[in-house]
Amino acid sequence: MGIHPLELRRQGNRPLWVVFWLWGVLASHLLFGLVLAAYRYVATPTFGLMLIGFLAYTVWILTAVWRNASNVRNPVYGQIARFLTVAWALNAVLVSGFLFLGHIGTVDAPLPLPF
């Protein structure tokens, strides 16, 4: 019997380093940098949509890392990647919430960007 297509979907086929470092770390930081750069220049509804997009990407990357965590020589690295990605996701939710509150004026604005 062959492997069911949903099983392939559950088990990722990408190298973990690509999913974690390129899609997770690099792309997430670039996306969050764009959100921060737009903080003072967009209306609150637009900013809220940007944060929702960032959080949706965070959920996607969390799922992708989880599915590809076994694609390493040493299984410990997969578990570390899962732990770090869950921590990143929790941090992303909290920071996004506080940034949104700051944007609507409920809390003080974040530190100014250096550019």
C-alpha positions as CSV (number, residue, x, y, z in Angstrom):
1,M,0.0,0.0,0.0
2,G,1.1,3.5,-0.7
3,I,1.2,6.5,1.6
4,H,-2.0,8.4,1.9
5,P,-1.7,12.0,0.5
6,L,-2.7,13.5,3.9
7,E,0.2,11.6,5.5
8,L,2.6,13.4,3.2
9,R,1.0,16.7,4.2
10,R,1.4,15.9,7.9
11,Q,5.0,15.0,7.4
12,G,7.0,17.7,5.7
13,N,9.5,17.0,3.1
14,R,11.7,20.1,3.4
15,P,15.0,20.3,5.3
16,L,14.4,21.7,8.7
17,W,17.1,24.3,8.3
18,V,15.3,25.8,5.3
19,V,12.0,25.9,7.1
20,F,13.4,27.2,10.4
21,W,16.1,29.6,9.3
22,L,14.9,30.9,6.0
23,W,11.1,30.8,6.2
24,G,10.9,31.1,10.0
25,V,13.7,33.3,11.2
26,L,14.6,35.4,8.2
27,A,11.2,35.8,6.6
28,S,9.4,36.4,10.0
29,H,11.9,39.1,10.9
30,L,11.6,40.8,7.6
31,L,7.8,40.7,7.8
32,F,7.8,42.1,11.3
33,G,10.3,44.8,10.3
34,L,7.8,45.9,7.7
35,V,5.0,46.0,10.3
36,L,7.2,48.1,12.6
37,A,8.3,50.4,9.8
38,A,4.6,51.1,8.9
39,Y,3.6,51.7,12.5
40,R,3.5,55.5,12.3
41,Y,2.3,55.7,8.7
42,V,-0.8,53.6,8.4
43,A,-4.3,53.9,9.8
44,T,-5.3,51.6,12.7
45,P,-7.5,49.3,10.6
46,T,-4.7,48.8,8.1
47,F,-2.2,48.2,10.9
48,G,-4.6,45.7,12.4
49,L,-4.8,43.9,9.1
50,M,-1.0,43.9,8.8
51,L,-0.8,42.3,12.3
52,I,-3.4,39.7,11.4
53,G,-1.3,38.9,8.3
54,F,1.8,38.6,10.4
55,L,0.1,36.3,12.9
56,A,-1.3,34.2,10.1
57,Y,2.2,33.8,8.8
58,T,3.3,32.9,12.3
59,V,0.7,30.1,12.5
60,W,1.8,28.8,9.1
61,I,5.5,28.8,10.0
62,L,4.7,27.1,13.3
63,T,2.9,24.4,11.4
64,A,5.7,24.1,8.8
65,V,8.4,23.7,11.5
66,W,6.3,21.2,13.4
67,R,5.8,19.1,10.2
68,N,9.4,19.2,9.1
69,A,11.1,18.8,12.6
70,S,12.0,15.2,11.9
71,N,13.9,16.1,8.8
72,V,17.2,16.3,10.6
73,R,20.0,13.9,11.5
74,N,19.8,14.5,15.2
75,P,16.2,14.5,16.5
76,V,17.1,16.8,19.3
77,Y,17.4,19.7,16.8
78,G,13.9,19.1,15.6
79,Q,12.6,19.3,19.2
80,I,14.6,22.5,19.8
81,A,13.2,24.0,16.6
82,R,9.7,23.2,17.7
83,F,10.2,24.7,21.2
84,L,11.8,27.9,19.8
85,T,9.0,28.3,17.2
86,V,6.3,27.9,19.8
87,A,8.1,30.5,22.0
88,W,8.4,32.8,18.9
89,A,4.7,32.4,18.2
90,L,3.6,33.2,21.8
91,N,5.9,36.3,21.7
92,A,4.5,37.3,18.3
93,V,0.9,37.2,19.6
94,L,1.8,39.2,22.8
95,V,3.9,41.8,20.9
96,S,1.3,42.2,18.2
97,G,-1.4,42.8,20.8
98,F,0.6,45.5,22.6
99,L,1.5,47.1,19.3
100,F,-2.1,47.2,18.3
101,L,-3.1,48.7,21.6
102,G,-0.3,51.3,21.2
103,H,-1.6,52.1,17.7
104,I,-5.1,52.9,19.0
105,G,-3.6,55.0,21.7
106,T,-4.3,52.8,24.7
107,V,-0.6,52.5,25.7
108,D,2.5,54.6,24.9
109,A,4.1,54.4,21.5
110,P,7.1,52.1,21.2
111,L,10.6,53.4,21.0
112,P,11.3,55.4,17.9
113,L,13.0,53.6,15.0
114,P,16.6,54.7,14.2
115,F,15.6,55.6,10.6
